[in-house]
Amino acid sequence: MIAKNKVSKNKSVLVAPVAAAAHLRPEGLKFLRALKRNNDREWFTPRKATFEAELKEPMLAIIRKVNVAMESFAPEHVRPAEKVLFRIYRDTRFSGDKTPYKTHVGAWWSRAGMEKTSGAGYYFQVDTKEVLIAAGAYMPQKEQLAAIRHWLLEHHAEFRKILQTAAMRKSFSEFEGNALTRSPQGFPKEHPALDLIRCRQWGVAATLPVEAALEAGFAAKLARYFRLAAPLVDALNTPLVATLETKKKVLFGFE
């Protein structure tokens, strides 16, 4: 909203709104804690303006600042902040839990061309207790899952090398792979990459105290974590990008 500041009895001047800082404020965390106790529309609706001022706008500011940093190491993942930010509303259609709102705020940077699928990307969320930072392929679709597994058969050594760098080991822990108990159908039962191809997700994650989200340098800190994880994200997307390019060629009659 644009405010008017009085400069005399008869004149006023328009003052541009102050942009949200690229970090949360204590009021934002206070709102999340209250939402956790009062997760219903009757409580949320009259406080929606508070949510937007204390959580939505600061999150958008954080995302925009991270976007600027990502231009140098993950330009294919840079998207409008409004597309990166997840909605606060839960999809309850297939859930036994019918509470209407998430009790955290989160953002997901997918790669260009994979906006409507999973692929590998960058994520963070803030809840009442901690900040979660993650990067990788969390829920790849069936076709993507197969493509990553086939790529790992040939490239498992370089993938492990990325995971085992000193900086990665210091800053992140690996996802639990949600692994199958046996080799997936169509893949060898014995292979040096068997532990990797049995997985259904690949990536790394880190947690920070929730107070980190209140720091003035929060967006810059997020960008540093994402920069560290960029080789991993790029590796996981390599077979998926190749699949996209093949589909484009077929679609436009180049093959």
Backbone torsions as a table, in degrees:
resi	resn	phi	psi	omega
1	MET	NA	139.1	178.0
2	ILE	-90.9	127.6	-176.4
3	ALA	-97.5	157.5	176.4
4	LYS	-112.5	126.0	174.9
5	ASN	-103.4	127.0	-179.5
6	LYS	-73.7	132.9	177.5
7	VAL	-115.0	-14.3	174.2
8	SER	-161.2	-177.0	179.6
9	LYS	-67.5	-27.0	-172.2
10	ASN	-116.8	-5.3	-175.2
11	LYS	-125.3	152.4	174.5
12	SER	-141.8	159.0	179.6
13	VAL	-126.5	140.6	178.9
14	LEU	-79.9	132.9	179.8
15	VAL	-116.9	127.1	-179.4
16	ALA	-66.0	145.9	178.8
17	PRO	-66.2	148.4	178.3
18	VAL	-77.7	128.4	-179.9
19	ALA	-67.4	146.1	178.7
20	ALA	-65.5	142.6	175.4
21	ALA	-70.5	153.9	-176.3
22	ALA	-85.1	51.1	173.6
23	HIS	-164.7	164.9	177.9
24	LEU	-82.8	166.5	174.2
25	ARG	-116.0	162.2	178.3
26	PRO	-54.4	-31.1	179.1
27	GLU	-62.7	-32.8	178.5
28	GLY	-66.8	-43.7	177.7
29	LEU	-66.7	-36.4	176.8
30	LYS	-61.6	-40.0	178.6
31	PHE	-64.0	-43.7	179.4
32	LEU	-61.6	-41.2	178.8
33	ARG	-64.1	-40.3	178.5
34	ALA	-68.3	-37.4	178.4
35	LEU	-64.1	-36.5	178.6
36	LYS	-62.4	-32.9	179.4
37	ARG	-84.6	-21.8	-173.0
38	ASN	-132.6	58.0	-174.0
39	ASN	-83.2	76.2	177.2
40	ASP	-153.3	160.2	-175.2
41	ARG	-67.1	-33.0	-178.8
42	GLU	-62.3	-35.1	177.8
43	TRP	-79.7	-44.1	-172.0
44	PHE	-70.8	-45.0	-171.0
45	THR	-52.8	-50.5	179.7
46	PRO	-70.6	-8.8	-179.6
47	ARG	-111.6	13.4	-178.1
48	LYS	-60.4	-38.4	179.3
49	ALA	-62.0	-36.6	177.0
50	THR	-66.2	-43.3	176.1
51	PHE	-56.5	-47.1	-177.2
52	GLU	-65.4	-39.7	-178.3
53	ALA	-74.1	-38.6	-171.9
54	GLU	-97.6	-16.6	-179.7
55	LEU	-127.0	-53.8	-175.1
56	LYS	-63.3	-51.9	-177.0
57	GLU	-65.4	-43.6	174.4
58	PRO	-61.7	-38.4	177.3
59	MET	-62.0	-42.7	178.0
60	LEU	-62.6	-38.6	178.4
61	ALA	-65.5	-40.3	176.9
62	ILE	-61.0	-47.9	-178.0
63	ILE	-60.7	-43.3	-179.3
64	ARG	-62.0	-39.8	179.5
65	LYS	-69.2	-40.1	175.9
66	VAL	-63.7	-39.4	177.8
67	ASN	-55.1	-43.2	180.0
68	VAL	-59.9	-44.6	179.2
69	ALA	-66.3	-37.8	-176.1
70	MET	-69.4	-16.8	177.0
71	GLU	-57.1	-27.2	-175.9
72	SER	-90.0	-16.7	-177.9
73	PHE	-135.3	-13.7	178.4
74	ALA	-148.5	55.5	-175.3
75	PRO	-60.9	-27.6	-179.7
76	GLU	-70.6	-11.3	-178.7
77	HIS	-101.1	-5.3	-178.5
78	VAL	-74.8	123.0	-178.8
79	ARG	-138.0	162.7	175.8
80	PRO	-54.9	140.1	-175.5
81	ALA	-55.5	-36.9	-179.1
82	GLU	-64.9	-25.1	178.2
83	LYS	-84.5	-24.1	-178.5
84	VAL	-82.5	-36.5	-177.3
85	LEU	-71.8	131.1	174.5
86	PHE	-78.2	147.3	175.5
87	ARG	-68.8	152.5	177.7
88	ILE	-77.3	-16.4	-175.6
89	TYR	-81.4	133.7	177.8
90	ARG	-84.0	146.9	171.1
91	ASP	-89.1	105.0	-173.9
92	THR	-100.6	6.9	-173.5
93	ARG	-58.6	-39.2	-175.6
94	PHE	-117.0	24.3	-177.1
95	SER	-118.6	142.4	174.7
96	GLY	-73.6	-20.4	177.6
97	ASP	-87.9	111.8	-175.4
98	LYS	-99.5	11.1	175.5
99	THR	-61.3	134.5	-168.1
100	PRO	-80.5	-15.9	-172.3
101	TYR	-125.3	147.2	170.4
102	LYS	-73.1	151.7	177.5
103	THR	-105.8	25.8	173.1
104	HIS	-145.2	165.7	171.8
105	VAL	-118.5	139.4	-174.5
106	GLY	-146.5	165.1	-178.8
107	ALA	-145.3	144.7	-176.4
108	TRP	-134.8	122.0	177.4
109	TRP	-99.8	99.6	175.6
110	SER	-84.9	165.7	178.4
111	ARG	-84.6	149.6	176.9
112	ALA	-54.0	132.7	-177.9
113	GLY	91.6	-11.0	-178.9
114	MET	-121.0	20.5	-175.6
115	GLU	-60.9	-32.1	-177.2
116	LYS	-99.5	5.1	176.1
117	THR	-123.8	-163.6	-178.4
118	SER	-95.6	-72.6	-174.7
119	GLY	62.6	-163.6	176.4
120	ALA	-109.6	142.1	-177.9
121	GLY	-160.9	-161.7	-174.7
122	TYR	-122.2	142.5	-174.3
123	TYR	-145.2	147.7	165.0
124	PHE	-149.6	154.2	175.0
125	GLN	-145.7	154.4	176.7
126	VAL	-123.8	124.6	172.9
127	ASP	-118.5	-163.6	-174.4
128	THR	-74.5	-13.6	-173.5
129	LYS	-119.3	-28.1	-173.8
130	GLU	-157.0	168.4	170.9
131	VAL	-107.0	129.2	175.3
132	LEU	-108.2	129.1	176.6
133	ILE	-120.7	130.4	-177.0
134	ALA	-144.8	156.5	176.9
135	ALA	-151.7	138.8	179.4
136	GLY	141.5	-163.3	178.9
137	ALA	-107.4	108.1	-172.7
138	TYR	-91.8	-47.4	-179.8
139	MET	-135.2	64.2	-179.4
140	PRO	-64.0	144.1	177.2
141	GLN	-67.2	166.9	-173.5
142	LYS	-53.3	-47.0	-179.2
143	GLU	-65.7	-39.3	178.9
144	GLN	-68.1	-39.3	178.1
145	LEU	-57.6	-46.8	179.7
146	ALA	-64.4	-41.9	-178.6
147	ALA	-62.9	-43.4	178.9
148	ILE	-64.6	-42.2	-179.4
149	ARG	-63.2	-43.6	178.8
150	HIS	-63.7	-37.6	178.8
151	TRP	-65.4	-39.9	-178.7
152	LEU	-66.1	-27.8	177.6
153	LEU	-56.6	-37.2	-177.6
154	GLU	-98.2	-21.7	-170.8
155	HIS	-121.5	20.7	-176.0
156	HIS	-62.6	-33.6	-178.1
157	ALA	-65.9	-45.3	-179.9
158	GLU	-70.0	-31.7	177.1
159	PHE	-65.6	-44.2	178.8
160	ARG	-63.9	-36.0	-179.7
161	LYS	-62.0	-38.9	177.1
162	ILE	-63.0	-45.7	-178.0
163	LEU	-66.0	-27.0	-171.8
164	GLN	-99.8	7.4	175.5
165	THR	-62.9	151.7	-176.6
166	ALA	-60.4	-40.3	-178.5
167	ALA	-65.5	-40.8	179.9
168	MET	-66.7	-44.6	-178.0
169	ARG	-65.7	-31.7	-179.6
170	LYS	-74.0	-35.9	-171.0
171	SER	-97.8	-26.6	-172.0
172	PHE	-129.9	162.0	163.7
173	SER	-118.2	154.9	-179.4
174	GLU	-75.6	150.5	170.1
175	PHE	-58.9	150.5	160.2
176	GLU	-70.6	129.9	-168.4
177	GLY	-77.2	-1.9	-176.3
178	ASN	49.7	48.3	-168.2
179	ALA	-75.7	149.9	170.0
180	LEU	-71.0	158.9	179.1
181	THR	-81.0	-16.0	179.8
182	ARG	-141.7	173.5	179.5
183	SER	-62.5	136.4	178.5
184	PRO	-63.5	154.1	-177.4
185	GLN	-58.1	134.0	178.9
186	GLY	90.4	-1.9	179.6
187	PHE	-113.2	153.5	-178.3
188	PRO	-62.9	147.6	179.6
189	LYS	-81.5	-19.2	176.7
190	GLU	-131.0	123.7	-177.7
191	HIS	-167.3	147.1	177.9
192	PRO	-60.3	-20.7	-179.4
193	ALA	-100.9	14.3	-173.6
194	LEU	-56.5	-41.6	-179.8
195	ASP	-62.4	-30.8	179.8
196	LEU	-80.4	-42.1	-175.7
197	ILE	-75.6	-17.2	174.0
198	ARG	-74.0	-19.1	-178.2
199	CYS	-69.5	155.2	174.5
200	ARG	-114.2	1.3	174.0
201	GLN	-156.5	151.8	-178.1
202	TRP	-141.7	134.8	178.1
203	GLY	165.7	-174.2	-178.7
204	VAL	-133.2	157.5	-179.4
205	ALA	-147.1	156.1	175.7
206	ALA	-143.4	150.6	175.7
207	THR	-122.5	145.3	178.0
208	LEU	-127.1	156.5	173.2
209	PRO	-59.2	146.1	-177.1
210	VAL	-59.2	-25.9	179.7
211	GLU	-62.4	-20.9	178.0
212	ALA	-60.9	-30.4	-179.0
213	ALA	-69.7	-13.2	-179.2
214	LEU	-92.4	-9.2	-175.2
215	GLU	-77.3	145.6	-179.4
216	ALA	-61.0	-29.4	-179.1
217	GLY	-93.9	19.8	-175.1
218	PHE	-60.1	-47.5	-178.5
219	ALA	-61.3	-40.5	178.7
220	ALA	-65.0	-37.2	177.7
221	LYS	-65.1	-43.9	176.0
222	LEU	-56.8	-46.4	-178.6
223	ALA	-61.4	-35.7	178.6
224	ARG	-65.9	-42.0	175.9
225	TYR	-62.0	-44.6	-179.0
226	PHE	-63.7	-39.8	179.4
227	ARG	-61.0	-41.6	178.0
228	LEU	-60.3	-38.7	-175.7
229	ALA	-85.2	-6.2	-174.9
230	ALA	-56.9	-43.2	178.4
231	PRO	-59.1	-35.6	178.4
232	LEU	-67.1	-47.7	179.6
233	VAL	-61.5	-43.8	179.9
234	ASP	-62.4	-40.5	179.9
235	ALA	-62.5	-46.7	-178.1
236	LEU	-66.6	-30.1	179.7
237	ASN	-82.9	-13.9	-176.9
238	THR	-53.8	-51.9	179.3
239	PRO	-68.8	-27.0	-178.8
240	LEU	-74.6	-37.9	176.5
241	VAL	-65.4	-40.8	178.4
242	ALA	-60.6	-40.0	177.9
243	THR	-65.0	-40.6	177.9
244	LEU	-62.0	-43.2	-179.5
245	GLU	-64.1	-40.1	177.9
246	THR	-62.3	-43.0	179.5
247	LYS	-63.0	-39.1	179.4
248	LYS	-63.8	-42.0	-179.6
249	LYS	-62.7	-43.8	179.0
250	VAL	-65.2	-42.7	-177.6
251	LEU	-61.6	-40.8	-176.0
252	PHE	-97.5	12.6	172.2
253	GLY	73.7	31.1	-179.5
254	PHE	-89.7	-3.5	178.4
255	GLU	-123.3	NA	NA
